[in-house]
Amino acid sequence: MSTDDERREPDDLEPGAATDGGPAESLAAAGDAASGDAASDDTRDALLDIESKPLAERAPGYQSLADRLRAELEQSDPSRGSS
C-alpha cells in the first residue's frame, strides 16, 4: 500500500474494490456469486467462525476449511469413479 492509499477514506475506494464488510457481507456476496447455490450450513458456519477471529489468526482456519472442501470435492468427483 502506498502512502497515498493510507490517507484515503473508505468512501474513496473505486467501485467494486474489495472491502472488509464483515462475515455477513462476505457470505451474502458468496451466495450471490454462486447463482443460487448457497454454501452448506457447515461451510457457512465455519466461515462465520473464522471471520469472527482477529485477522492474524484466520489463516489456519481458512487452510483447514480449504482442506476439508478439497477432500469433499475429491470424494464427489464422478471422474474419480472406482476402476
C-alpha positions in Angstrom: 0.0 0.0 0.0 1.4 3.4 -0.9 1.3 6.4 1.4 -1.5 7.9 -0.8 -3.6 4.8 -0.1 -3.1 5.2 3.6 -4.7 8.7 3.6 -7.7 7.6 1.6 -11.0 7.3 3.2 -13.0 4.1 2.7 -15.5 6.0 0.6 -12.7 6.9 -1.8 -12.3 3.3 -2.9 -13.0 2.6 -6.5 -16.4 1.0 -7.2 -16.1 -2.8 -6.9 -12.9 -2.6 -4.8 -12.6 -5.2 -2.1 -13.7 -4.0 1.4 -13.8 -5.8 4.7 -17.6 -5.7 5.1 -17.5 -8.5 7.6 -18.7 -12.1 7.5 -22.4 -11.3 6.7 -21.5 -9.2 3.7 -18.8 -11.8 2.5 -21.3 -14.6 2.8 -24.0 -12.7 1.0 -21.6 -11.9 -1.8 -20.6 -15.6 -2.0 -24.2 -16.7 -2.2 -24.9 -14.2 -5.0 -21.8 -15.3 -6.9 -22.9 -18.9 -6.6 -26.1 -18.3 -8.7 -28.4 -19.7 -6.1 -26.1 -22.5 -5.0 -25.7 -21.4 -1.4 -22.8 -22.7 0.7 -23.7 -25.6 3.0 -24.7 -24.7 6.5 -21.5 -26.3 7.8 -19.4 -24.2 5.4 -21.2 -21.0 6.3 -20.8 -21.7 10.0 -17.1 -22.4 9.5 -16.6 -19.1 7.6 -18.5 -17.1 10.3 -16.3 -18.7 13.0 -13.1 -18.0 11.0 -14.1 -14.4 10.2 -15.0 -13.7 13.8 -11.4 -14.1 14.8 -8.7 -11.4 14.5 -7.2 -11.2 11.0 -3.8 -12.6 12.2 -5.5 -15.8 13.5 -7.6 -16.6 10.4 -5.1 -18.4 8.2 -5.2 -21.8 10.0 -9.0 -21.8 9.9 -9.1 -21.0 6.2 -6.5 -23.7 5.4 -8.5 -26.3 7.4 -11.7 -25.3 5.6 -9.9 -25.5 2.2 -8.5 -28.9 3.0 -12.0 -30.2 4.1 -13.7 -28.8 1.0 -11.0 -30.2 -1.3 -11.5 -33.7 0.3 -15.3 -33.4 -0.1 -14.8 -32.4 -3.8 -12.5 -35.2 -4.5 -14.9 -37.7 -3.0 -17.8 -36.3 -5.0 -15.9 -36.1 -8.3 -17.6 -38.5 -10.8 -14.4 -38.7 -12.9 -12.7 -40.4 -9.9 -15.0 -43.4 -10.1 -13.8 -46.8 -8.9 -11.7 -48.5 -11.6 
